[in-house]
Amino acid sequence: MSTAADGFHRLYGSPPEGVWAAPGRVNLIGEHTDYNDGFALPFALPHRTEVAAARRPDRTLRIHSDGFPSGVVTLDLDGAGGLDPARPPRGPHSWAAYPAAVAWALLDAGLPLGGADLHIRSDVPTGAGLSSSAALEVATALALTDLYAVPLARPDLAALARRAENAYVGVPCGVMDQMASACATAGHALHLDTRTLERRHIPFDCAAAGLRLLVIDTRVQHALGDGAYAERLASCHGAAAALGLPALRDLPYEELEPALARLDDPVRRRRVRHVVTENERVFRVEELLRAGRLRETGPLLSEGHASLRDDYEVSCPELDLAVSTAEAAGAYGARMTGGGFGGSALALIDADAEAAVARAVTEAFAAAGFKPPRVTPAAPAAGAERVL
Ligand code: GAF
């Protein structure tokens, strides 16, 4: 039995009916494009959130997490004090807002759910820009819909998980993280069209090419709810409206310069330039991966970082140092990944350079007086699945 199942048994006094797992993600390229209906190329991490669960005969949802010492959170699926988006679990129970949000979104979509007991355990680092929230949402959604035999295609499940986070938790994220967690496959990056939710699985095997992808967690906690993310989103939507477009995705790369000339605000111009060039980079990286030319993606990753740092202004000194140090230590390319303002960077390196690059970054952080970073290799793992 998995640890989540054991934990469930100990807590609730009987075994779960099943255990469902969903991974965190790393985004290879395509950052801050998803809420512009654009493109992204994430892959799933081996780190997962597991939800052990069983149905209940009543309309009660009990939620417990190994990672939080606040005990069992009990909610009524129908009561006003239960799944009310105006009153999500707060304070020491605020972690429970994510699974509660998912139950709310599924019910709000008219899906026939009943009560359930959930026990959660996770090794997805939180606040590291590796989508611990999406992993929790997707694992919960999969557990609840499987328990109640509700057929839901993975993209629909991801879209509902995003809606849960937007409308219930109050974080205005796009759909990339939930799609990556729900739809990624081992050994592949997921080319994602965030407007249509169409996806392509692109073989991505660093080891076979003698390469390694390092994830460098700066340990600067990032939070999407602090206003800067919403400000970027508003700026992009405002620019699209000013250009008469449904979304910035509808601005082709070839038409970028004349479009920029039509925007008065220099900040908006920079935001638009990032989004449009980033969408283009997604396609160029995909092409190189398909051609097996993995090393050549490096400069595009670094270009993406410069764009996020200078045009989109979502980097921070720790991310910039991680990237520049990895590059100086021989990385083919490096960039921040995820929402930014902290969290993690990734670096594409020769497999035998791992120790040297990790040491260089660790030493540079120490010299700058930053917290020691956590450096780990990552390879594309499986998306969400039932594991027991
Ligand atoms: C966060 C969000 F949750 C995603 O939707 C995406 O916008 C990302 O930041 C930036 O690419 O992870």
Residues whose N, C-alpha, C, O or C-beta is under 5 A from the ligand:
A	BS01	GAF	G30 E31 H32 T33 D34 C173 G174 V175 M176 D177 G338 G339
